[in-house]
Amino acid sequence: MAEFFSTRNRGEIVRGSEAIMKGIAGDGGLYVPDCFENIYGKCMKAKSYSNLCSTVLSSFFPEIDISDDVESAYMKFSTNPPLCIIKAGDLHVMELYHGPTCAFKDFALSVLPYLMRKSRELEKDSLRTVILTATSGDTGKAALEAFSDRGTGSRDIQIVVLYPQNGVSDIQKRQMITQEGGNVSVIGINGNFDHAQSAVKEIFSDSGLKDELIQKGIELSSANSINIGRLTPQVAYYFHAYRELLERGDISDGEEVSFCVPSGNFGDILAGYYAKKMGLPVHRLICASNENDVLAEFFKTGTYDRRRELLCTSSPSMDILISSNIERLLYHISESTQTVSGWMEKLEKDGFYSVYGDDSQMNEKIKRELAVFDFGSTDHKTAQDTIRRTFENHGYLMDTHTAVAFSVAEKSALSGVKVVLSTASPFKFASSVCEALGIDTSGAGEFEVLDMLSAETGCEIPEPLRALKDKKIIHELTADRRDIKKAVVALLYGQNK
Ligand SMILES: *Cc1c(COP(=O)(O)O)cnc(C)c1O
C-alpha cells in the first residue's frame, strides 16, 4: 500500500487520505508516494475510462473507494470517453478539454471533491475545510465548478480562488467572476501567478495562523497541483492514450511512445512520469515551455534559475517561474529529502540551484534519471504560426498552449510515435487564436470573438463558454499582491461570522 511523505522529510509518513486533506506538508514540502505499482496489465484490460482511472487511484489510495464517483465525474464531459485522440500531420493530439470548463484541469478537479469527501470521512475530520487555490487561469474555474455547492460540492468544503487580474484571458476571467454557489469566493490579484502561489504557500506554512484558524473550526487545503490528489487522476489519460493507439494499430504492444506536454507548474507532465513508473512504455516526456522557459533551461543545464521577469504571453496558463511540481521530480531523481531541502532553501534564498554538485555518483544518478525528459521552448510568433499552418494544412484547430507543445514536438528529432497533449479549447483563448489565423477582431467584444472564430473555422463554440454570456458578474473582490494574506484572512473570518 502506497504511503506518502514530504519531499523535505522522510520521517513523517502519512496515509493518502491525510496527504489529500493537508494538500501540502507542514515543512513546506510536497507529498510523494513511497512506491509505484506496475498497473500496465490492469490498465490495458480496463473496461472503460472511469474503470481505468479507478485502477490508477486505487493503486495510490487503496483505502479510498470512489469508483462510482469517478464514473459520475466523467459523465459531465461532453465526450465519452472524456478525451479524443486526433491525428494532425505526423502527430497524435490528445484533446483533454472536453470537460465542464474546457481545459484539462477538469480531469483531476472533477474527481478531487470526491477524493476529499472520502478522505474527510476516513480522517474523521469535523473541521470546515477551506480550499485555497492560486490559479494561472484554468485551475481556478475547474476548482470552482467542481467544489461549488451548485454542482458536486457541498457546504462543508469552501473554496477561495486567487487569480492574476491581468494574467488571464477574457473568457477565463469571465468564467471565474460569474461562478455561482454559496461556498465559493474569488479574489483578483494585482500581480502574477507566482505572487498568488507564493502567498498561498506562505499562508499554508504560517503555523500561528493555522492554530488560530483551527480555534475557529477552519482547516486549509489546496486544489493546486501541489495536492497529490490533483496529480493522480491525470496518470489515467496517459494509459488511455496508449491503449487507444494500440487498438487503432498505430503502435504495437510494448512499443515506446513519447508525450509532449505544454508545461507550467509541471503537474501534467509529472503525471506522465508517474505513468512511466507504473509500467507505461514511455520513450521520452517532452517538456514544452513558452517564453518563460525556466523548465526547458533546467532540463538543458541542470540549473533552475527564476531570477528573471515573468513575461505575460499568449499561453497564460503556462506563465510561471516557480514550478511547484519540479520539487517532486527532484525527490524521485535524487531519492534524498535532505538534498531536496537544500535545493529548495537555495531557491528561496538565492533564486536558483543546480542539481549537479560535488558528488559524482549523485550526478551520474541524476543524469540517468533526467534522461527520460526531452525539452524545448516556443516563442509567440512560432506558436501563432503553428496554429495557422496546422489549420491550413490539416484542418486542425488548436489553442495557444497546445501550439507551444505541437511546435516543440514538430521540431523534436526523436524517433517513434509522438502524442501532443492538448490542454485547452481554442475558444478559451479565442482572441489569440483569431490573431494567429489573421481574423481581425478589433473592436469586438469577447463573445463576438467566439462567434467570429466559429464562423471562420467551422468549429463549434463549446456550450459552457457560450452559456457564459448570460451569466451575472458576482465576484468583484480584488487585493494588492502585498495584501493577499490580509485579504484571505479577512474573507475567512468574515465568512465565519
Ligand atoms: C495548467 C495548464 C497548463 C500547464 O499545466 P501544468 O500541470 O501546470 O504544467 C498548460 N495548458 C493549460 C491550458 C493549462 O490550463
The ligand as an SDF file (V2000), in Angstrom:
LIG
                    3D

 15 15  0  0  0  0  0  0  0  0999 V2000
   -2.4060   24.4470  -16.3190 C   0  0  0  0  0  0  0  0  0  0  0  0
   -2.2350   24.4600  -17.7850 C   0  0  0  0  0  0  0  0  0  0  0  0
   -1.0260   24.0690  -18.3850 C   0  0  0  0  0  0  0  0  0  0  0  0
    0.1800   23.6970  -17.5820 C   0  0  0  0  0  0  0  0  0  0  0  0
   -0.0030   22.5050  -16.8540 O   0  0  0  0  0  0  0  0  0  0  0  0
    0.9300   22.2040  -15.5860 P   0  0  0  0  0  0  0  0  0  0  0  0
    0.3570   20.9870  -14.9910 O   0  0  0  0  0  0  0  0  0  0  0  0
    0.7850   23.4080  -14.6880 O   0  0  0  0  0  0  0  0  0  0  0  0
    2.3170   22.0590  -16.0940 O   0  0  0  0  0  0  0  0  0  0  0  0
   -0.9650   24.0480  -19.7690 C   0  0  0  0  0  0  0  0  0  0  0  0
   -2.0110   24.4120  -20.5260 N   0  0  0  0  0  0  0  0  0  0  0  0
   -3.1890   24.7990  -19.9880 C   0  0  0  0  0  0  0  0  0  0  0  0
   -4.2980   25.2060  -20.8920 C   0  0  0  0  0  0  0  0  0  0  0  0
   -3.3440   24.8360  -18.6020 C   0  0  0  0  0  0  0  0  0  0  0  0
   -4.5000   25.2270  -18.0680 O   0  0  0  0  0  0  0  0  0  0  0  0
  1  2  1  0
  2  3  1  0
  2 14  2  0
  3  4  1  0
  3 10  2  0
  4  5  1  0
  5  6  1  0
  6  7  2  0
  6  8  1  0
  6  9  1  0
 10 11  1  0
 11 12  2  0
 12 13  1  0
 12 14  1  0
 14 15  1  0
M  END
$$$$
